[in-house]
């Protein structure tokens, strides 16, 4: 049995079916290839705004309660999210009711009623306020880092939008954005679970086959990165300081996605990973530290996030940079490398029982033009060695690519100390 099947409707909509006959639940996901980087500054946040509005009633479902109850009646738990390049609508459901789930999503995506616009605007404005301090300054480390990595670009704008743009978005703007971006050529539907391809395809053709629309225009390409290092320090009254380091990546055109995945696991996947072991277990500087990859079509970044007590900021930055320097200047230790590779092998197997993971792998993978099969990953992971990880670290972890965001009650002398640490980062140990 193939890992997945792809069908393309006459209108351009693509369907990915992953048959998982051993399961007892299914996951239905709709990906729209539109997000924050498709917006202008004046319409910043409209992708996320529109995502919210689709839950306010659509087609024969007069309001949000009707939509929620319709999903609950088929075992669903519907939700959605918006990122830089896509918007995702998803729900678990009972396999016997997959066709009903397809119908509900068709009503939402194709026929939004745009009810309660002002109520939803107030809700989103409240959500946006979480990113600002009492002085009205941006304090969300992710938003600050995006503006540092991609200044004066759509990728550098907050996904939720600004107070000004959110107040200016009106019904006409929402309808226009929906008309231009919510079209079949821009949509991938994924169904994973104990279902047959033919039955899912029949439902999708029934409820989406009549959908029409022109292909959307592509997003503006990311501008070249500026030589660094670059820093953003923002004062905020809190009991901890948030520290985020980021290094630009080439995006999905880089042929080494598994190398980045292994590096991320070596650094923060589990308590015995390099960063938790050093910063938490040995130095007691933080409770948790995470490394993540954001791979966009033509750009991206490798990020490290942690929070520390104010007095521990300099020590935490020093130790974090020290771990990265050791990976850059020396091949990773065999134990750490093999632990990361083994955990990846296990996760490949575990994903066979996780319809959500399959939806991301094959649905998002098709939407993002980076679809990789389980077998491809199984084979490639065996060809990677520790010296290749060191080569990646040498390219990635340089002072000229380093971006640092600090948010919290920091002191001026700590910024001076950070400047010295960043200068030392380029020097081999």
C-alpha positions, 0 to 999 in steps of 0.5 A: 500500500502506498504511503499516500495518494494525491488526487487533483480535481478539475478545478485544481484543488488537491486531495491527499489521502493517507489510509491508516486502517488500524486507527479508530479516528481520522484527521481532516485538514484544509491548507490554504496557501496564504498567510502573513507574507501575502499581506501589505502593511496596511492589511497586516493581520488580515489572514488571521482575521479572516481565519477567525471570521470563517468560524462566525458562520458559513453557508447553512451554519448561521453562527459559530455555535452551529459550526462547533455543534456540527463538528462535535456531532461527528466527533470533531474538535475544530481549530485553525492557525495562521502562519507566514505562508499558509492558513490551516483548518483542522479537526479530528472526526469519526471515520464514519462521518468523514463526508460530513466533515468535508461538507462542513469545511466546504461551507466554511471555506467557500461561503463565509457569512462574515457575521459579527465583524465588530465582535471578532475585531474586539477579540483579535485586538484583545489577543494582540494586546498580549504582545505589548507592555503598558507603554505600548511597546512590542514585547513578543520575542517572536515578533521582535525577532521577525522584524530583526530578521526581515526588516521592512518586509511582510515577513517581519510584520506581526501575523496578528497585525497592528492596532492600526491595521486591525481597526482599518480592516473592513468587510470589503477588505475581508471579502476581497482577500477571501476572493483572491486567496481562498480558491481551489488552486490554492487549497490542499485537503488532507484526510488521514485515518481508516478511510478509503481513497475513493470514498474521500475523493467522492466527498471532496468532489461532491462538496468542492468540485463546483468551486471556482476562482483564479490562481492567486499571485505569489508572495514577494520574495524575501530580501537578502539578509543583512550582515550582523550581528543584530540585537533588539533589547526591550524593557519589560516588567517581568520576573524573567528575561526572555532570550532568543537567538536566531540564525538565518537559513536558506529555507526549503530550497536547502537540501538538508532538512534532516540535518537541521532536524538532527541538530535541533534534537541534539540541542534541545530534544529531551533532558539529556540534549546539549542545551538542557544538560548544560543550562539546566542540569549543570548550571541551574540557569533555566527550567526549559530551553528549546531549539526550533527551525522555521523553514519558509519557501525561500528563507527561514531561521534556526532559533533558540528560546529560553527564559531566565532570572534577570541576574542570570542573563549574562551567564545563560547567554555565555553558556548557550553560545558556548554550546553552539561554539563547541558544536561548530568547532568540534564534531558532535560527540557520538553519544549525542549524535546517535541519541538524536538519530535514534529518537528520529527513527522512533518518531518516524515509527510513532507517526504511523499512529498519529493522523495529525503527523501524517496530515502535516507530512503529506498535506502541508508537505504538498502545499509547501512543495517539500513533500517527503515520504517516511521511507525517504527519511528512513533512508536518508537519516542513515547517510548522515554522519556527525561531520556533516552536522559540524559542517552545518554548524560552521555555516550556521553559527557565525557572528555575522548571522547572529540575531539576539532578542532580549525582553524583560528587566535587563540592566545596561551593563548586561547589554555591554557584557552581551556585546563582548560575548558576541565578539568572542563568539567568532573566535574558536575555543 
